[in-house]
């Protein structure tokens, strides 16, 4: 992980490292959205810590465990950072952007989203994929407090994100 101070509060594009058909996560995003994400700024970034492709590929433990799906540019285009990864052999997925911003008014007035509706469609594709992957898990929560935490919070949050949150255009 490298600390950079310029990734706070901007919208970015992607450069794909892995082809859509070679990734479980990317395959879940419709092809027209994959193309769109590469050409148009659609993902909200607010991060102080980012990992460069050079640092990632220099670590053999990382490269045999994860594959890089995409890169994004820093706010002033001075460097690339890894924006999506997935596990090589395990259903592990991570994104280095905030997809929830596109469909929830989490930062009112702070983001000017020029491509809001498409960004929301991308977010829903990612969320549906993550939910379908989570449903494959055979682990059951044992403790009552774990069950309550997941059912009381996650279900409501995900339901609201997927269906009920009204679109907020910040134009």
SELONU-42057 format. One line per 4 residues: number of its first residue (from 1); for each residue x, y, z of N, C-alpha, C, O. Coordinates in pm, 1 decimal, m for minus. Example, Ala and Ser with C-alpha at 12.3 -4.5 7.8 and 13.67 -1.06 7.14 Angstrom:
2
1> 1319.0/m569.0/780.0/1230.0/m450.0/780.0/1320.0/m330.0/780.0/1423.6/m331.9/846.5 ~ 1285.0/m225.0/708.0/1367.0/m106.0/714.0/1290.0/3.0/787.0/1340.9/113.8/803.9 .
***
This chain:
171
1> 85.5/m117.2/0.0/0.0/0.0/0.0/89.5/122.7/0.0/185.1/131.9/77.0 ~ 57.9/214.1/m85.2/131.0/338.5/m92.3/39.0/450.9/m49.0/m79.7/450.6/m81.6 ~ 92.3/545.6/23.2/10.0/657.7/65.8/23.7/770.5/m35.6/133.8/817.7/m64.0 ~ m88.3/811.8/m88.5/m93.8/924.2/m181.3/m195.9/1022.5/m126.6/m290.5/981.7/m59.3 .
5> m179.1/1148.4/m153.6/m268.6/1248.7/m94.4/m357.9/1317.4/m196.3/m410.3/1425.1/m167.8 ~ m377.0/1259.8/m312.9/m454.9/1330.2/m413.7/m578.9/1255.4/m458.5/m638.6/1292.9/m559.4 ~ m619.9/1152.0/m388.5/m734.1/1073.0/m431.2/m861.1/1102.4/m356.9/m944.3/1013.4/m339.7 ~ m878.7/1224.1/m312.5/m993.0/1254.2/m227.5/m1101.3/1331.5/m302.6/m1087.6/1451.0/m328.5 .
9> m1209.0/1261.2/m336.8/m1326.7/1326.3/m389.1/m1327.6/1358.1/m536.9/m1339.9/1474.5/m574.9 ~ m1314.8/1257.7/m620.4/m1323.0/1279.3/m764.8/m1380.4/1155.5/m832.8/m1389.7/1048.7/m772.4 ~ m1418.7/1171.2/m959.0/m1478.2/1063.7/m1037.5/m1377.2/1020.4/m1143.4/m1313.6/1104.6/m1206.6 ~ m1361.9/887.1/m1163.2/m1256.2/834.6/m1250.8/m1308.9/732.6/m1351.6/m1423.8/688.8/m1344.6 .
13> m1221.4/696.2/m1445.2/m1247.4/591.7/m1543.2/m1163.9/468.2/m1507.2/m1094.1/466.9/m1405.9 ~ m1172.1/364.2/m1592.0/m1095.3/241.7/m1573.3/m1008.0/212.8/m1694.2/m1040.1/251.3/m1806.6 ~ m898.7/145.3/m1669.5/m820.9/78.8/m1773.6/m821.5/m68.0/m1734.3/m775.1/m103.7/m1626.0 ~ m873.5/m152.7/m1821.4/m885.7/m294.5/m1786.2/m755.8/m367.8/m1812.4/m693.2/m351.3/m1917.1 .
17> m716.4/m448.8/m1715.8/m598.0/m533.0/m1724.5/m640.0/m675.0/m1761.1/m568.5/m745.6/m1832.3 ~ m754.9/m715.5/m1712.6/m810.3/m848.4/m1737.7/m929.9/m833.9/m1831.9/m1010.7/m742.3/m1816.6 ~ m940.7/m923.4/m1927.8/m1055.4/m920.8/m2018.7/m1181.6/m958.7/m1943.0/m1177.4/m1035.4/m1846.9 ~ m1292.4/m904.5/m1987.1/m1421.9/m929.1/m1923.2/m1450.2/m1078.3/m1910.1/m1495.6/m1123.0/m1804.7 .
21> m1424.8/m1154.9/m2013.4/m1455.5/m1298.2/m2011.2/m1363.3/m1378.7/m1921.1/m1391.3/m1495.2/m1892.8 ~ m1254.3/m1319.0/m1875.9/m1159.2/m1387.4/m1787.8/m1177.3/m1348.8/m1641.4/m1091.2/m1378.7/m1558.7 ~ m1286.0/m1284.2/m1609.3/m1310.8/m1238.7/m1473.0/m1454.4/m1268.4/m1433.8/m1547.0/m1241.6/m1510.3 ~ m1472.9/m1323.7/m1314.9/m1608.0/m1348.3/m1264.2/m1680.5/m1215.5/m1239.1/m1796.8/m1200.1/m1276.2 .
25> m1612.2/m1121.2/m1176.9/m1674.1/m992.1/m1145.6/m1704.3/m912.2/m1271.9/m1816.3/m863.7/m1288.4 ~ m1608.1/m897.8/m1360.0/m1631.3/m820.0/m1481.8/m1737.1/m884.1/m1570.7/m1811.1/m813.5/m1639.2 ~ m1745.1/m1015.8/m1570.5/m1846.5/m1085.5/m1651.7/m1988.1/m1053.9/m1606.1/m2083.2/m1066.7/m1683.2 ~ m2001.7/m1013.0/m1481.4/m2133.9/m980.8/m1427.8/m2181.1/m841.6/m1467.8/m2298.2/m808.1/m1450.5 .
29> m2090.7/m761.1/m1520.9/m2125.1/m625.3/m1563.6/m2153.0/m629.8/m1714.1/m2069.1/m677.7/m1790.4 ~ m2267.8/m581.6/m1757.4/m2300.4/m586.8/m1900.4/m2190.8/m521.8/m1986.5/m2130.4/m422.6/m1945.9 ~ m2165.8/m578.3/m2105.1/m2056.8/m529.3/m2190.9/m2064.0/m380.3/m2222.2/m1960.8/m313.3/m2226.5 ~ m2184.0/m327.5/m2244.0/m2192.5/m183.9/m2275.7/m2148.2/m97.8/m2158.4/m2097.4/12.5/m2178.4 .
33> m2166.9/m147.3/m2035.3/m2121.9/m72.7/m1918.4/m1970.3/m83.9/m1899.7/m1904.9/11.4/m1857.5 ~ m1916.1/m200.6/m1931.5/m1770.2/m217.8/m1926.3/m1704.4/m116.8/m2019.7/m1609.1/m48.8/m1981.7 ~ m1755.3/m107.6/m2140.9/m1700.2/m12.1/m2237.7/m1715.0/131.2/m2186.6/m1622.9/211.9/m2198.1 ~ m1829.0/161.0/m2131.4/m1858.4/295.2/m2081.6/m1761.8/333.3/m1969.4/m1710.8/445.3/m1966.0 .
37> m1737.0/239.5/m1877.5/m1649.9/266.1/m1762.9/m1507.0/298.4/m1806.3/m1433.4/366.3/m1734.7 ~ m1469.1/249.8/m1922.4/m1333.9/275.1/m1971.2/m1322.7/413.4/m2035.6/m1213.9/470.9/m2040.3 ~ m1432.1/465.6/m2084.2/m1428.4/591.7/m2159.0/m1479.9/712.0/m2080.4/m1438.8/825.1/m2106.2 ~ m1569.7/688.0/m1984.7/m1637.9/798.3/m1917.3/m1617.1/786.0/m1766.2/m1620.0/675.7/m1711.6 .
41> m1596.7/896.9/m1700.7/m1576.9/897.4/m1555.5/m1707.3/859.1/m1485.8/m1807.2/930.6/m1493.9 ~ m1704.1/744.1/m1416.8/m1826.5/693.4/m1355.3/m1809.6/645.9/m1211.3/m1909.9/616.3/m1146.4 ~ m1688.2/637.1/m1158.6/m1670.4/583.1/m1023.4/m1614.2/688.0/m928.9/m1517.3/757.1/m960.6 ~ m1676.7/698.6/m812.6/m1636.4/797.2/m712.2/m1520.2/743.1/m628.5/m1526.0/631.2/m577.7 .
45> m1415.7/823.4/m615.1/m1296.2/785.8/m538.9/m1273.0/884.1/m425.5/m1277.5/1005.6/m444.3 ~ m1248.5/829.8/m309.4/m1216.8/911.6/m192.5/m1122.1/829.6/m105.4/m1161.2/776.3/m1.6 ~ m996.4/820.7/m150.0/m900.0/736.0/m80.6/m767.2/806.5/m63.8/m720.1/877.9/m152.4 ~ m709.0/784.7/50.9/m575.4/836.5/76.6/m470.3/729.1/49.2/m354.8/761.3/21.5 .
49> m509.2/602.9/56.7/m415.8/492.8/34.9/m450.4/419.4/m93.8/m565.5/382.6/m116.8 ~ m350.5/399.1/m175.9/m370.3/331.2/m303.3/m249.2/243.0/m329.5/m141.3/267.7/m275.7 ~ m266.6/140.4/m411.7/m156.8/50.6/m446.9/m128.3/63.2/m595.5/m218.4/53.5/m678.8 ~ m2.2/84.9/m627.0/37.8/95.0/m766.9/52.5/m44.7/m825.8/76.4/m140.3/m752.0 .
53> 38.5/m58.1/m957.7/59.8/m189.4/m1020.3/202.6/m239.5/m996.9/224.0/m359.6/m980.6 ~ 298.7/m149.7/m995.2/438.4/m189.6/m973.5/457.6/m256.4/m837.4/523.5/m359.8/m827.7 ~ 400.1/m197.5/m732.5/410.6/m256.8/m597.8/337.9/m391.0/m591.8/387.5/m486.4/m532.0 ~ 221.0/m397.6/m653.5/143.6/m521.6/m653.4/221.5/m633.0/m721.6/238.4/m740.5/m664.1 .
57> 269.0/m609.1/m843.2/336.4/m713.6/m920.6/473.3/m750.2/m864.9/527.9/m854.7/m900.5 ~ 529.5/m667.4/m779.0/657.0/m698.7/m714.8/640.5/m797.4/m598.9/739.2/m852.0/m549.6 ~ 517.3/m820.3/m555.6/488.8/m907.8/m441.8/430.8/m1040.0/m493.6/314.3/m1045.2/m533.1 ~ 510.1/m1144.6/m493.4/464.8/m1273.1/m549.3/348.2/m1333.5/m470.2/265.6/m1404.3/m527.8 .
61> 340.1/m1306.9/m339.9/224.9/m1356.4/m263.4/95.6/m1294.6/m313.5/m6.7/m1362.7/m320.5 ~ 98.4/m1167.3/m348.3/m20.9/m1103.1/m402.2/m54.7/m1156.5/m541.0/m170.9/m1185.4/m569.8 ~ 46.0/m1169.8/m627.2/18.1/m1208.5/m765.9/m29.8/m1352.1/m779.4/m100.3/m1383.9/m875.1 ~ 6.0/m1439.0/m687.4/m45.5/m1575.6/m697.2/m181.4/m1590.8/m628.9/m248.7/m1692.2/m647.5 .
65> m222.5/m1491.3/m550.2/m350.2/m1496.2/m479.5/m459.0/m1414.3/m548.9/m575.8/m1453.2/m548.5 ~ m421.2/m1301.8/m608.0/m517.3/m1209.7/m669.5/m476.6/m1174.7/m811.2/m358.9/m1179.6/m847.0 ~ m576.1/m1139.4/m891.3/m544.7/m1082.3/m1021.9/m604.9/m943.0/m1029.6/m713.7/m916.4/m978.5 ~ m530.8/m855.9/m1094.6/m575.4/m718.6/m1112.9/m674.7/m715.6/m1228.4/m646.8/m766.7/m1336.8 .
69> m789.9/m655.7/m1204.3/m890.6/m642.5/m1308.4/m880.8/m508.3/m1379.4/m897.7/m499.5/m1501.0 ~ m852.9/m403.1/m1301.2/m849.4/m270.2/m1361.6/m760.8/m174.8/m1284.0/m726.8/m196.9/m1167.8 ~ m725.1/m68.3/m1353.1/m651.8/43.4/m1295.0/m736.0/169.0/m1312.9/m819.3/176.8/m1403.2 ~ m713.6/266.2/m1226.7/m771.2/399.0/m1243.5/m660.0/500.0/m1228.2/m552.6/468.9/m1176.8 .
73> m686.7/621.4/m1273.3/m587.2/728.0/m1261.4/m612.0/809.1/m1136.4/m725.3/822.6/m1090.3 ~ m504.5/862.8/m1082.6/m516.6/954.1/m970.3/m586.8/1081.4/m1016.0/m606.9/1103.4/m1135.4 ~ m623.0/1163.2/m920.8/m704.2/1280.0/m950.5/m638.2/1371.4/m1053.4/m706.7/1426.7/m1139.4 ~ m507.1/1387.9/m1046.0/m440.4/1474.8/m1143.1/m366.4/1395.2/m1251.4/m278.7/1447.8/m1319.9 .
77> m403.7/1267.5/m1265.2/m347.9/1178.9/m1368.6/m197.0/1159.3/m1358.0/m131.0/1133.0/m1458.6 ~ m141.8/1171.7/m1237.8/3.5/1157.0/m1222.1/47.2/1012.2/m1202.4/165.4/981.8/m1217.9 ~ m44.2/922.8/m1168.9/m9.6/781.8/m1152.6/m134.7/696.2/m1163.2/m246.4/745.9/m1148.8 ~ m115.4/567.0/m1188.5/m224.4/469.5/m1189.8/m226.7/394.8/m1057.7/m123.3/376.2/m993.6 .
81> m345.1/352.4/m1017.9/m358.2/266.8/m900.4/m454.7/153.5/m932.3/m537.0/164.1/m1023.2 ~ m443.7/45.5/m856.7/m531.0/m70.3/m877.0/m670.5/m36.6/m825.8/m687.4/5.5/m711.4 ~ m771.4/m55.8/m912.8/m907.4/m19.0/m874.0/m1000.9/m138.6/m855.5/m1103.8/m125.4/m789.3 ~ m967.5/m255.7/m912.7/m1047.7/m376.3/m890.5/m956.0/m498.5/m893.9/m867.8/m509.5/m979.0 .
85> m978.8/m590.1/m799.3/m908.2/m718.7/m798.6/m1008.1/m829.1/m769.3/m1118.4/m804.2/m720.8 ~ m967.4/m952.3/m799.9/m1044.7/m1068.6/m755.6/m948.1/m1182.0/m725.1/m836.8/m1186.5/m777.3 ~ m992.5/m1272.9/m640.0/m910.5/m1387.2/m605.6/m891.2/m1479.7/m724.2/m981.5/m1497.7/m805.9 ~ m772.8/m1538.0/m732.8/m744.2/m1632.7/m839.9/m820.9/m1762.2/m817.4/m884.8/m1813.8/m909.1 .
89> m814.7/m1814.6/m695.0/m877.6/m1943.5/m663.9/m993.9/m1934.1/m565.6/m1060.9/m2033.9/m538.9 ~ m1017.8/m1816.2/m512.5/m1122.4/m1800.2/m411.2/m1215.9/m1686.3/m450.7/m1175.6/m1595.6/m523.6 ~ m1339.1/m1690.3/m403.8/m1435.1/m1584.7/m437.5/m1413.1/m1459.4/m352.7/m1494.9/m1423.5/m268.0 ~ m1301.7/m1395.6/m378.4/m1266.6/m1271.7/m309.0/m1266.3/m1160.1/m411.9/m1205.2/m1173.3/m518.0 .
93> m1334.6/m1049.4/m381.2/m1346.7/m938.1/m474.8/m1327.6/m808.5/m398.1/m1371.9/m796.1/m283.9 ~ m1261.8/m712.2/m460.8/m1242.6/m582.2/m396.3/m1239.5/m472.5/m500.9/m1186.8/m490.3/m610.7 ~ m1296.6/m359.2/m464.9/m1292.9/m241.7/m551.0/m1232.9/m125.8/m472.0/m1256.0/m113.2/m351.7 ~ m1157.0/m42.6/m539.3/m1095.7/74.9/m477.3/m1168.2/199.1/m529.6/m1107.7/288.8/m588.2 .
97> m1297.0/201.2/m506.8/m1381.6/316.8/m533.6/m1507.1/296.6/m450.9/m1523.7/192.0/m388.2 ~ m1593.6/392.8/m449.8/m1714.7/385.8/m368.0/m1838.1/372.1/m456.6/m1898.1/472.8/m494.2 ~ m1877.5/247.8/m491.1/m1994.8/231.5/m577.7/m2124.6/279.0/m512.7/m2218.4/318.1/m582.2 ~ m2130.1/275.8/m380.9/m2254.0/313.2/m311.9/m2291.1/459.7/m332.8/m2408.0/496.0/m319.8 .
101> m2194.3/543.3/m364.6/m2222.5/685.2/m383.3/m2316.2/707.6/m501.3/m2394.7/802.5/m501.5 ~ m2308.2/620.4/m601.6/m2390.4/638.5/m721.7/m2538.8/618.2/m696.8/m2620.8/673.5/m770.1 ~ m2576.0/540.4/m595.2/m2718.5/512.4/m575.4/m2770.7/553.0/m439.5/m2885.3/523.5/m405.8 ~ m2690.3/618.8/m362.8/m2734.8/668.2/m234.2/m2677.7/806.0/m212.5/m2566.3/834.9/m256.4 .
105> m2749.8/888.3/m147.8/m2705.8/1024.3/m124.4/m2617.7/1028.3/0.2/m2652.9/1090.4/100.5 ~ m2500.6/959.9/m7.6/m2414.1/947.1/108.7/m2332.0/1072.4/134.3/m2296.4/1101.1/248.6 ~ m2302.1/1146.3/30.3/m2221.2/1266.9/43.1/m2295.5/1380.8/m25.9/m2251.6/1427.5/m131.0 ~ m2406.0/1426.1/30.4/m2489.9/1524.5/m38.4/m2411.6/1649.6/m76.5/m2342.8/1710.2/5.7 .
109> m2424.2/1685.5/m201.9/m2362.9/1807.7/m249.3/m2213.5/1801.7/m271.6/m2155.9/1895.8/m326.3 ~ m2148.5/1692.8/m230.6/m2002.5/1687.8/m240.5/m1953.4/1629.1/m371.7/m1836.2/1644.4/m406.1 ~ m2040.9/1562.2/m445.3/m1998.4/1496.1/m568.3/m2081.2/1550.3/m684.0/m2204.1/1552.8/m678.0 ~ m2014.6/1592.4/m786.1/m2084.1/1627.5/m909.7/m2073.3/1505.0/m998.7/m1966.1/1475.2/m1051.5 .
113> m2182.8/1434.8/m1015.3/m2184.4/1308.5/m1089.4/m2238.5/1333.0/m1229.5/m2360.0/1332.0/m1249.6 ~ m2150.5/1355.0/m1326.9/m2200.1/1385.9/m1460.7/m2269.6/1268.4/m1529.2/m2348.4/1289.0/m1621.5 ~ m2241.8/1146.4/m1485.7/m2295.1/1026.0/m1550.4/m2367.8/940.5/m1447.5/m2347.7/819.4/m1438.9 ~ m2451.1/1005.7/m1371.3/m2512.1/945.4/m1254.1/m2591.8/818.9/m1284.1/m2572.2/717.6/m1216.9 .
117> m2680.5/821.6/m1382.2/m2767.4/705.9/m1407.4/m2688.5/584.0/m1451.8/m2721.0/472.2/m1411.8 ~ m2586.4/602.5/m1533.0/m2502.7/489.9/m1575.3/m2422.1/437.9/m1456.8/m2407.5/316.8/m1440.2 ~ m2369.9/528.1/m1374.6/m2295.8/485.7/m1255.8/m2384.4/403.1/m1163.0/m2337.8/306.1/m1103.2 ~ m2511.1/440.4/m1150.6/m2604.8/363.8/m1068.4/m2627.9/225.4/m1127.3/m2638.2/127.8/m1053.0 .
121> m2636.2/215.5/m1258.3/m2653.5/85.7/m1324.5/m2530.6/m3.4/m1301.2/m2544.5/m123.5/m1278.2 ~ m2412.4/54.6/m1307.2/m2288.6/m19.7/m1280.5/m2289.0/m71.0/m1136.6/m2256.3/m186.8/m1110.6 ~ m2326.3/16.4/m1044.2/m2330.6/m21.9/m902.7/m2427.1/m136.9/m879.7/m2394.8/m231.2/m807.4 ~ m2542.8/m130.6/m938.9/m2639.9/m239.5/m922.0/m2585.9/m371.0/m977.9/m2608.9/m476.5/m918.8 .
125> m2515.2/m366.8/m1089.6/m2455.1/m489.0/m1145.6/m2354.7/m548.8/m1048.2/m2352.8/m670.1/m1027.0 ~ m2271.7/m464.3/m989.2/m2171.4/m511.5/m893.2/m2239.2/m566.7/m768.5/m2199.7/m671.9/m718.2 ~ m2340.6/m497.2/m718.2/m2410.6/m545.0/m598.1/m2480.2/m677.9/m621.5/m2472.2/m766.9/m536.8 ~ m2548.8/m693.8/m735.5/m2614.2/m821.3/m764.2/m2512.3/m934.4/m770.2/m2537.4/m1044.3/m720.8 .
129> m2397.8/m906.9/m830.8/m2293.7/m1008.7/m837.9/m2245.6/m1045.4/m697.7/m2236.0/m1163.5/m664.2 ~ m2215.4/m944.7/m615.9/m2167.2/m970.9/m479.8/m2271.1/m1049.5/m399.2/m2236.0/m1141.0/m324.6 ~ m2397.0/m1014.1/m414.1/m2502.5/m1088.1/m343.3/m2509.9/m1232.5/m390.6/m2524.8/m1323.4/m308.9 ~ m2499.8/m1255.2/m521.4/m2506.6/m1392.5/m571.7/m2386.7/m1473.9/m523.9/m2400.3/m1593.1/m496.6 .
133> m2270.8/m1411.8/m513.4/m2152.9/m1480.7/m460.8/m2169.8/m1510.9/m312.2/m2133.5/m1619.4/m266.6 ~ m2223.9/m1416.9/m237.0/m2244.6/m1437.5/m93.2/m2342.0/m1551.4/m66.3/m2327.0/m1624.2/31.8 ~ m2441.6/m1567.2/m152.6/m2540.2/m1674.4/m134.7/m2479.6/m1813.6/m151.9/m2538.5/m1912.4/m108.1 ~ m2363.6/m1822.3/m214.5/m2295.7/m1951.1/m232.8/m2224.2/m1997.0/m105.5/m2182.3/m2112.3/m95.7 .
137> m2210.7/m1908.6/m10.3/m2138.8/m1938.4/112.8/m2221.5/m2032.2/200.1/m2338.5/m2005.3/227.0 ~ m2161.0/m2141.5/244.0/m2232.1/m2237.1/328.0/m2210.6/m2210.3/477.0/m2263.3/m2284.1/560.3 ~ m2136.3/m2108.9/511.7/m2112.5/m2074.3/651.9/m2238.5/m2012.2/711.3/m2299.7/m1923.9/651.1 ~ m2276.0/m2058.3/828.2/m2390.3/m2002.6/896.9/m2343.6/m1933.1/1023.2/m2253.1/m1980.8/1091.7 .
141> m2405.1/m1821.5/1053.3/m2369.9/m1747.6/1174.3/m2425.9/m1822.0/1294.9/m2542.3/m1862.0/1296.4 ~ m2342.3/m1839.5/1394.5/m2382.5/m1914.3/1513.9/m2436.5/m1821.9/1622.8/m2541.0/m1848.7/1682.1 ~ m2366.1/m1715.9/1647.8/m2403.5/m1627.8/1758.8/m2523.4/m1541.7/1721.6/m2533.2/m1492.3/1609.2 ~ m2613.7/m1524.2/1816.2/m2735.1/m1446.4/1792.1/m2701.7/m1300.9/1757.5/m2769.5/m1240.0/1674.8 .
145> m2597.7/m1244.9/1820.1/m2562.5/m1106.0/1790.8/m2508.9/m1091.0/1648.1/m2528.8/m986.9/1585.4 ~ m2441.0/m1194.0/1596.3/m2396.1/m1190.3/1456.8/m2516.9/m1193.5/1362.9/m2523.5/m1117.2/1266.5 ~ m2610.9/m1281.3/1391.7/m2730.0/m1292.5/1308.3/m2807.4/m1160.6/1306.1/m2851.5/m1115.7/1200.3 ~ m2823.6/m1099.2/1422.9/m2896.9/m973.7/1430.9/m2824.6/m861.9/1357.4/m2888.4/m780.1/1291.1 .
149> m2695.0/m857.3/1368.1/m2617.3/m754.0/1300.9/m2637.1/m762.6/1150.0/m2661.2/m661.5/1084.1 ~ m2626.8/m882.2/1096.3/m2641.2/m899.9/952.0/m2784.5/m875.6/907.4/m2808.0/m800.5/812.8 ~ m2880.9/m938.5/974.7/m3018.9/m926.8/928.1/m3076.7/m788.0/952.4/m3153.4/m738.7/869.8 ~ m3042.2/m724.4/1062.7/m3100.4/m593.3/1092.6/m3038.1/m481.4/1011.5/m3105.6/m383.4/979.8 .
153> m2911.4/m493.8/977.6/m2845.2/m385.4/906.5/m2828.0/m415.1/758.7/m2873.5/m338.0/674.2 ~ m2763.6/m524.7/726.9/m2729.7/m552.1/587.9/m2852.6/m566.6/500.1/m2856.7/m511.4/390.1 ~ m2952.0/m639.2/546.3/m3070.6/m658.8/464.3/m3139.3/m528.1/431.3/m3178.1/m505.0/316.8 ~ m3154.4/m443.2/529.8/m3218.5/m314.2/507.8/m3135.0/m227.1/416.8/m3187.7/m165.6/324.1 .
157> m3005.9/m221.1/441.9/m2917.7/m137.9/360.5/m2918.2/m186.5/216.7/m2935.5/m106.6/124.7 ~ m2899.4/m316.1/195.9/m2895.8/m368.3/59.2/m3030.3/m350.9/m10.8/m3034.7/m314.3/m128.2 ~ m3139.8/m376.7/60.5/m3271.8/m359.3/m0.2/m3291.0/m213.6/m42.7/m3339.2/m185.9/m152.5 ~ m3253.2/m121.6/44.9/m3267.3/19.4/11.4/m3179.9/57.4/m107.1/m3223.4/130.6/m196.0 .
161> m3057.5/7.8/m108.4/m2968.0/40.2/m219.3/m3018.3/m16.5/m350.7/m3008.8/49.1/m454.4 ~ m3071.5/m137.3/m347.4/m3111.1/m203.0/m471.1/m3246.1/m155.0/m523.7/m3267.7/m154.8/m644.9 ~ m3334.9/m115.4/m437.6/m3470.7/m89.0/m484.0/m3526.2/49.1/m449.5/m3588.4/114.0/m533.6 ~ m3503.9/93.6/m327.0/m3584.2/204.0/m275.9/m3519.2/340.5/m274.2/m3588.9/440.9/m259.3 .
165> m3389.4/347.9/m288.7/m3324.4/477.7/m277.5/m3357.2/561.3/m400.5/m3329.5/519.3/m512.8 ~ m3415.0/677.6/m381.0/m3444.4/762.7/m497.2/m3314.3/817.4/m554.3/m3215.5/834.3/m482.8 ~ m3316.1/844.5/m682.7/m3197.8/901.8/m746.0/m3183.0/1047.1/m704.0/m3280.2/1122.6/m703.3 ~ m3062.3/1085.4/m669.5/m3031.8/1223.2/m632.7/m2932.1/1276.2/m733.4/m2816.9/1232.8/m734.2 .
169> m2972.6/1368.0/m817.5/m2881.5/1426.3/m913.8/m2822.0/1552.9/m853.7/m2893.8/1640.8/m806.1 ~ m2689.9/1560.2/m856.9/m2621.6/1674.1/m796.5/m2574.9/1771.8/m902.5/m2459.2/1814.0/m900.0 ~ m2658.7/1807.6/m992.6/m2620.7/1902.5/m1098.7/m2669.9/2041.3/m1066.5/m2647.4/2134.3/m1144.0 .
***
